[in-house]
Amino acid sequence: MADLPKAAAAFEKAISLGPTYRFYSNLGLVYHDQDNYTGAVEMLHKAAALNAKDFRLWMNLASAERWLGHDHQAVEAYRTALPLVEELAARQPQDVTIESTLGVLYARLGQRDQALRRVEASLALAPDDPNVLERVSGAYEALGARARAVDFLMRAVKAGDTIESIKHNPELRAVVADPNFKPTTASKPAK
């Protein structure tokens, strides 16, 4: 993992010299990775004031708001991200990142059928991509399907995802903490 305190200091200095969307957004992401969700929300709102068209900003903002217990604000951020990602999907229908991100978004918004449709589409496109498998795990976790979430997270590790990377994803903390999460063992599909 990168040296987050040094990254934060670099972005803070860059912002003091000339604030930009990218600097605010990246500092918000660094704060998020440091579990400084209050700082992340502040920086991501500043980034959104400069450019509200990047779905990643809204996904990161939703996550930070969720971890602060601001469920209403998190849902609003997910709702803001959704049409931005759907627009990308219409232009790039074979993009696994977009498909799997839609799976997570729909899951977070409680739209199970849409979430599963997007999850299945992303798995059909890239069944062994560790990033897709990690997002699929997050979608199943959001849908309350812990066994499936554990299975897909173990598959992500088997496909090359690192435990270190996964541990820095707050959306998957409960999956990692599940006693059935044993990434060194071969995974079996959950029923």
C-alpha positions as CSV (number, residue, x, y, z in Angstrom):
1,M,0.0,0.0,0.0
2,A,1.2,3.5,-0.7
3,D,2.4,5.7,2.1
4,L,-0.9,7.4,2.8
5,P,0.3,10.1,5.2
6,K,2.8,11.3,2.5
7,A,0.2,11.1,-0.2
8,A,-2.2,13.2,2.0
9,A,0.5,15.8,2.7
10,A,1.3,16.0,-1.0
11,F,-2.3,16.6,-2.0
12,E,-2.8,19.1,0.9
13,K,0.2,21.1,-0.4
14,A,-1.1,20.9,-4.0
15,I,-4.5,22.2,-2.9
16,S,-2.8,25.1,-1.1
17,L,-1.0,26.0,-4.3
18,G,-4.0,25.6,-6.6
19,P,-7.1,23.6,-5.7
20,T,-8.5,21.4,-8.5
21,Y,-11.1,18.7,-8.8
22,R,-8.4,16.0,-9.1
23,F,-6.5,17.2,-6.0
24,Y,-9.7,17.3,-3.9
25,S,-10.9,14.0,-5.2
26,N,-7.6,12.3,-4.6
27,L,-7.2,13.7,-1.1
28,G,-10.7,12.6,-0.3
29,L,-9.8,9.1,-1.5
30,V,-6.6,9.1,0.6
31,Y,-8.6,10.2,3.7
32,H,-11.1,7.5,3.0
33,D,-8.3,4.9,2.8
34,Q,-7.1,6.3,6.2
35,D,-10.6,5.8,7.7
36,N,-10.9,9.6,8.0
37,Y,-14.4,9.6,6.6
38,T,-15.2,13.1,7.8
39,G,-12.2,14.5,6.0
40,A,-13.1,12.4,2.9
41,V,-16.6,13.8,2.8
42,E,-15.4,17.3,3.1
43,M,-12.8,16.9,0.2
44,L,-15.2,15.0,-2.0
45,H,-17.9,17.7,-1.6
46,K,-15.3,20.2,-2.7
47,A,-14.4,18.1,-5.7
48,A,-18.1,17.7,-6.6
49,A,-18.5,21.5,-6.6
50,L,-15.8,21.6,-9.3
51,N,-16.9,18.5,-11.3
52,A,-20.0,16.5,-10.5
53,K,-19.8,14.2,-13.6
54,D,-17.4,11.6,-12.2
55,F,-19.2,8.5,-10.9
56,R,-16.2,7.5,-8.8
57,L,-16.4,10.6,-6.8
58,W,-20.1,9.8,-5.9
59,M,-19.2,6.2,-5.1
60,N,-16.4,7.3,-2.8
61,L,-18.6,9.9,-1.2
62,A,-21.4,7.4,-0.6
63,S,-19.0,5.0,1.0
64,A,-17.6,7.7,3.3
65,E,-21.1,8.9,4.2
66,R,-22.2,5.3,5.0
67,W,-19.3,4.8,7.3
68,L,-20.2,8.0,9.2
69,G,-23.7,6.6,9.6
70,H,-25.2,9.1,7.2
71,D,-27.3,6.6,5.4
72,H,-29.6,9.1,3.7
73,Q,-26.6,11.1,2.3
74,A,-25.0,7.8,1.2
75,V,-28.2,6.8,-0.7
76,E,-28.4,10.2,-2.3
77,A,-24.7,9.9,-3.5
78,Y,-25.4,6.4,-4.9
79,R,-28.5,7.8,-6.7
80,T,-26.4,10.6,-8.2
81,A,-23.8,8.0,-9.4
82,L,-26.3,5.7,-11.0
83,P,-27.3,7.7,-14.1
84,L,-23.6,8.6,-14.7
85,V,-22.7,4.9,-14.7
86,E,-25.7,4.0,-16.8
87,E,-24.7,6.6,-19.4
88,L,-21.2,5.0,-19.5
89,A,-22.8,1.5,-19.8
90,A,-24.8,2.6,-22.8
91,R,-21.7,3.8,-24.5
92,Q,-19.5,0.9,-23.4
93,P,-21.7,-2.1,-22.9
94,Q,-18.8,-4.6,-22.7
95,D,-16.9,-2.7,-19.9
96,V,-16.6,-5.1,-16.9
97,T,-15.7,-2.3,-14.5
98,I,-18.9,-0.4,-15.4
99,E,-21.1,-3.6,-15.3
100,S,-19.7,-4.7,-11.9
101,T,-20.0,-1.1,-10.6
102,L,-23.6,-1.1,-11.6
103,G,-24.1,-4.4,-9.8
104,V,-22.8,-2.7,-6.6
105,L,-24.8,0.4,-7.1
106,Y,-28.1,-1.4,-7.6
107,A,-27.3,-3.6,-4.6
108,R,-26.6,-0.6,-2.4
109,L,-29.9,0.9,-3.6
110,G,-31.8,-2.3,-2.8
111,Q,-32.6,-3.2,-6.4
112,R,-31.9,-6.9,-6.2
113,D,-33.0,-7.9,-9.7
114,Q,-31.0,-5.2,-11.4
115,A,-28.0,-5.8,-9.2
116,L,-28.0,-9.6,-10.0
117,R,-28.4,-8.9,-13.7
118,R,-25.3,-6.6,-13.7
119,V,-23.3,-9.0,-11.6
120,E,-24.1,-11.8,-13.9
121,A,-23.2,-9.7,-16.9
122,S,-19.8,-8.7,-15.4
123,L,-19.0,-12.3,-14.5
124,A,-19.9,-13.4,-18.1
125,L,-17.4,-10.8,-19.4
126,A,-14.6,-11.5,-16.9
127,P,-15.1,-14.5,-14.7
128,D,-11.5,-14.5,-13.4
129,D,-10.9,-10.7,-13.0
130,P,-10.0,-10.1,-9.4
131,N,-11.4,-6.6,-9.4
132,V,-14.7,-7.8,-10.8
133,L,-14.8,-10.6,-8.3
134,E,-14.1,-8.1,-5.5
135,R,-17.0,-5.9,-6.6
136,V,-19.3,-8.8,-7.1
137,S,-18.5,-9.8,-3.5
138,G,-19.4,-6.3,-2.4
139,A,-22.7,-6.5,-4.3
140,Y,-23.6,-9.8,-2.7
141,E,-22.7,-8.4,0.7
142,A,-25.0,-5.4,0.1
143,L,-27.8,-7.8,-0.9
144,G,-27.4,-9.7,2.4
145,A,-26.0,-12.8,0.7
146,R,-22.9,-13.3,2.9
147,A,-22.1,-16.8,1.7
148,R,-21.9,-15.6,-1.9
149,A,-19.9,-12.6,-0.8
150,V,-17.4,-14.8,1.0
151,D,-17.2,-17.2,-2.0
152,F,-16.5,-14.4,-4.5
153,L,-14.0,-12.7,-2.3
154,M,-12.1,-16.0,-1.9
155,R,-12.2,-16.3,-5.7
156,A,-10.9,-12.8,-6.0
157,V,-7.9,-13.7,-3.9
158,K,-7.4,-16.9,-5.9
159,A,-7.4,-14.8,-9.1
160,G,-4.7,-12.4,-7.8
161,D,-6.4,-9.9,-5.5
162,T,-4.3,-9.2,-2.3
163,I,-5.5,-9.5,1.3
164,E,-3.8,-6.1,1.9
165,S,-5.9,-4.5,-0.9
166,I,-9.1,-6.1,0.4
167,K,-8.4,-5.0,4.0
168,H,-8.4,-1.4,2.8
169,N,-11.9,-1.8,1.3
170,P,-14.2,-0.9,4.2
171,E,-17.2,-2.3,2.2
172,L,-15.7,-5.8,2.7
173,R,-14.6,-5.7,6.3
174,A,-17.4,-7.9,7.5
175,V,-16.8,-10.4,4.7
176,V,-13.1,-10.6,5.6
177,A,-14.0,-11.0,9.3
178,D,-16.4,-13.8,8.5
179,P,-15.0,-17.1,9.8
180,N,-15.8,-18.8,6.5
181,F,-13.5,-16.4,4.7
182,K,-10.4,-18.6,4.2
183,P,-8.6,-17.2,1.2
184,T,-5.9,-19.9,1.3
185,T,-8.4,-22.7,0.6
186,A,-10.0,-23.4,-2.7
187,S,-13.4,-21.8,-2.9
188,K,-16.6,-23.7,-3.7
189,P,-19.6,-21.9,-5.1
190,A,-22.2,-21.0,-2.5
191,K,-25.7,-22.4,-2.9
